[in-house]
Amino acid sequence: MLKKLILAIVMLAATMGSAFAQVDVNKADQASLDSVKGIGPKMSKTILDERKKGGDFKDWADFESRVKGVREKKAIKLSEAGLMVNGRPRGKASDADKEDRKSGSGAKSKKEMKKNDSKG
């Protein structure tokens, strides 16, 4: 009886540990991404395609701007479920982040600036 109880506790602890495993979006394969609550096969494929196309994600802002369907609220939930970008969880938006969005100095505007520079 005692052995069964100990075994049950060990099994419970093992499953809880895997439920909160940290997954780095730049290193994960599709199965690892799928294991994060809130990411299904479609989103994991989108993430992998975007990573292949544009390289590793620099930070959470880069991840949010490049992955369709992921914005601030979704990113926070994914981070709470164990997703990380470059080994960092996503925090709540800081005042500086909000100012960057208002002024348009995010990753998207940098791309636009490069595009405009190349036009001459």
Short mmCIF file of the C-alpha atoms (twelve columns), coordinates in Angstrom:
data_MODEL
# 
_entry.id   MODEL 
# 
loop_
_atom_site.group_PDB 
_atom_site.id 
_atom_site.type_symbol 
_atom_site.label_atom_id 
_atom_site.label_alt_id 
_atom_site.label_comp_id 
_atom_site.label_asym_id 
_atom_site.label_seq_id 
_atom_site.Cartn_x 
_atom_site.Cartn_y 
_atom_site.Cartn_z 
_atom_site.pdbx_PDB_model_num 
ATOM 1   C CA . MET A 1   0.000  0.000  0.000   1 
ATOM 2   C CA . LEU A 2   2.769  2.436  0.958   1 
ATOM 3   C CA . LYS A 3   4.694  1.595  -2.219  1 
ATOM 4   C CA . LYS A 4   1.641  2.372  -4.351  1 
ATOM 5   C CA . LEU A 5   1.165  5.713  -2.594  1 
ATOM 6   C CA . ILE A 6   4.810  6.671  -3.093  1 
ATOM 7   C CA . LEU A 7   4.640  5.606  -6.734  1 
ATOM 8   C CA . ALA A 8   1.512  7.718  -7.255  1 
ATOM 9   C CA . ILE A 9   3.193  10.769 -5.707  1 
ATOM 10  C CA . VAL A 10  6.293  10.297 -7.856  1 
ATOM 11  C CA . MET A 11  4.180  9.956  -11.005 1 
ATOM 12  C CA . LEU A 12  2.196  13.072 -10.127 1 
ATOM 13  C CA . ALA A 13  5.368  15.059 -9.516  1 
ATOM 14  C CA . ALA A 14  6.850  13.849 -12.816 1 
ATOM 15  C CA . THR A 15  3.799  14.882 -14.826 1 
ATOM 16  C CA . MET A 16  3.616  18.261 -13.107 1 
ATOM 17  C CA . GLY A 17  7.263  18.924 -13.900 1 
ATOM 18  C CA . SER A 18  6.759  18.274 -17.583 1 
ATOM 19  C CA . ALA A 19  3.663  20.475 -17.691 1 
ATOM 20  C CA . PHE A 20  5.765  23.482 -16.723 1 
ATOM 21  C CA . ALA A 21  8.805  22.704 -18.848 1 
ATOM 22  C CA . GLN A 22  10.444 25.734 -20.398 1 
ATOM 23  C CA . VAL A 23  10.545 25.736 -24.210 1 
ATOM 24  C CA . ASP A 24  12.749 28.206 -26.092 1 
ATOM 25  C CA . VAL A 25  11.105 29.212 -29.345 1 
ATOM 26  C CA . ASN A 26  14.489 29.457 -31.117 1 
ATOM 27  C CA . LYS A 27  15.590 25.921 -30.204 1 
ATOM 28  C CA . ALA A 28  12.342 23.946 -30.115 1 
ATOM 29  C CA . ASP A 29  11.104 21.466 -32.674 1 
ATOM 30  C CA . GLN A 30  7.431  21.086 -33.563 1 
ATOM 31  C CA . ALA A 31  6.717  18.526 -30.841 1 
ATOM 32  C CA . SER A 32  8.243  20.769 -28.172 1 
ATOM 33  C CA . LEU A 33  6.237  23.773 -29.350 1 
ATOM 34  C CA . ASP A 34  3.061  21.666 -29.427 1 
ATOM 35  C CA . SER A 35  3.650  20.765 -25.781 1 
ATOM 36  C CA . VAL A 36  3.145  24.398 -24.729 1 
ATOM 37  C CA . LYS A 37  -0.443 25.105 -23.704 1 
ATOM 38  C CA . GLY A 38  -1.949 27.454 -26.276 1 
ATOM 39  C CA . ILE A 39  0.196  26.296 -29.205 1 
ATOM 40  C CA . GLY A 40  -1.278 23.765 -31.576 1 
ATOM 41  C CA . PRO A 41  0.060  22.180 -34.745 1 
ATOM 42  C CA . LYS A 42  -0.927 25.136 -36.935 1 
ATOM 43  C CA . MET A 43  0.775  27.755 -34.754 1 
ATOM 44  C CA . SER A 44  3.888  25.615 -34.215 1 
ATOM 45  C CA . LYS A 45  4.222  25.249 -37.994 1 
ATOM 46  C CA . THR A 46  3.805  29.009 -38.401 1 
ATOM 47  C CA . ILE A 47  6.497  29.631 -35.779 1 
ATOM 48  C CA . LEU A 48  8.935  27.185 -37.408 1 
ATOM 49  C CA . ASP A 49  8.268  28.588 -40.898 1 
ATOM 50  C CA . GLU A 50  8.852  32.137 -39.691 1 
ATOM 51  C CA . ARG A 51  12.014 31.138 -37.837 1 
ATOM 52  C CA . LYS A 52  13.309 29.437 -40.990 1 
ATOM 53  C CA . LYS A 53  12.412 32.437 -43.142 1 
ATOM 54  C CA . GLY A 54  13.593 35.262 -40.893 1 
ATOM 55  C CA . GLY A 55  16.091 33.630 -38.539 1 
ATOM 56  C CA . ASP A 56  15.931 33.367 -34.772 1 
ATOM 57  C CA . PHE A 57  13.560 35.627 -32.885 1 
ATOM 58  C CA . LYS A 58  15.527 38.428 -31.202 1 
ATOM 59  C CA . ASP A 59  13.057 39.105 -28.408 1 
ATOM 60  C CA . TRP A 60  9.377  38.930 -27.557 1 
ATOM 61  C CA . ALA A 61  8.570  42.048 -29.600 1 
ATOM 62  C CA . ASP A 62  10.164 40.426 -32.660 1 
ATOM 63  C CA . PHE A 63  8.236  37.199 -31.996 1 
ATOM 64  C CA . GLU A 64  4.928  39.069 -31.660 1 
ATOM 65  C CA . SER A 65  5.493  41.084 -34.821 1 
ATOM 66  C CA . ARG A 66  6.421  38.061 -36.957 1 
ATOM 67  C CA . VAL A 67  3.993  35.361 -35.776 1 
ATOM 68  C CA . LYS A 68  0.438  35.888 -36.951 1 
ATOM 69  C CA . GLY A 69  -2.082 35.553 -34.131 1 
ATOM 70  C CA . VAL A 70  0.337  36.382 -31.325 1 
ATOM 71  C CA . ARG A 71  0.000  39.764 -29.692 1 
ATOM 72  C CA . GLU A 72  0.598  40.999 -26.160 1 
ATOM 73  C CA . LYS A 73  -2.137 39.040 -24.333 1 
ATOM 74  C CA . LYS A 74  -1.446 35.785 -26.184 1 
ATOM 75  C CA . ALA A 75  2.315  36.201 -25.688 1 
ATOM 76  C CA . ILE A 76  1.859  36.649 -21.937 1 
ATOM 77  C CA . LYS A 77  -0.255 33.474 -21.758 1 
ATOM 78  C CA . LEU A 78  2.282  31.505 -23.797 1 
ATOM 79  C CA . SER A 79  5.081  32.734 -21.561 1 
ATOM 80  C CA . GLU A 80  3.140  31.707 -18.456 1 
ATOM 81  C CA . ALA A 81  2.729  28.259 -20.068 1 
ATOM 82  C CA . GLY A 82  6.514  27.940 -20.434 1 
ATOM 83  C CA . LEU A 83  7.436  29.516 -23.784 1 
ATOM 84  C CA . MET A 84  10.606 31.606 -23.828 1 
ATOM 85  C CA . VAL A 85  12.431 33.708 -26.404 1 
ATOM 86  C CA . ASN A 86  16.220 33.600 -26.079 1 
ATOM 87  C CA . GLY A 87  15.871 32.078 -22.624 1 
ATOM 88  C CA . ARG A 88  13.629 34.859 -21.332 1 
ATOM 89  C CA . PRO A 89  9.991  34.747 -20.317 1 
ATOM 90  C CA . ARG A 90  7.739  37.563 -21.448 1 
ATOM 91  C CA . GLY A 91  6.922  40.122 -18.828 1 
ATOM 92  C CA . LYS A 92  4.028  42.485 -18.872 1 
ATOM 93  C CA . ALA A 93  4.447  45.452 -21.207 1 
ATOM 94  C CA . SER A 94  6.597  48.161 -19.698 1 
ATOM 95  C CA . ASP A 95  6.021  51.877 -20.195 1 
ATOM 96  C CA . ALA A 96  9.014  51.953 -22.579 1 
ATOM 97  C CA . ASP A 97  7.458  49.202 -24.714 1 
ATOM 98  C CA . LYS A 98  4.199  51.121 -24.855 1 
ATOM 99  C CA . GLU A 99  6.035  54.293 -25.906 1 
ATOM 100 C CA . ASP A 100 7.875  52.387 -28.654 1 
ATOM 101 C CA . ARG A 101 4.556  51.147 -30.012 1 
ATOM 102 C CA . LYS A 102 3.064  54.644 -29.957 1 
ATOM 103 C CA . SER A 103 6.059  56.166 -31.742 1 
ATOM 104 C CA . GLY A 104 6.255  53.279 -34.211 1 
ATOM 105 C CA . SER A 105 9.877  52.431 -33.430 1 
ATOM 106 C CA . GLY A 106 9.281  48.665 -33.323 1 
ATOM 107 C CA . ALA A 107 10.654 45.927 -35.572 1 
ATOM 108 C CA . LYS A 108 8.082  46.610 -38.266 1 
ATOM 109 C CA . SER A 109 9.057  50.248 -38.693 1 
ATOM 110 C CA . LYS A 110 12.744 49.274 -38.897 1 
ATOM 111 C CA . LYS A 111 11.901 46.981 -41.801 1 
ATOM 112 C CA . GLU A 112 9.982  49.798 -43.437 1 
ATOM 113 C CA . MET A 113 12.933 52.123 -42.929 1 
ATOM 114 C CA . LYS A 114 15.293 49.616 -44.619 1 
ATOM 115 C CA . LYS A 115 12.828 49.253 -47.474 1 
ATOM 116 C CA . ASN A 116 12.657 53.024 -47.909 1 
ATOM 117 C CA . ASP A 117 16.474 53.314 -47.804 1 
ATOM 118 C CA . SER A 118 16.865 50.726 -50.542 1 
ATOM 119 C CA . LYS A 119 14.489 52.653 -52.810 1 
ATOM 120 C CA . GLY A 120 17.025 55.489 -52.814 1 
# 
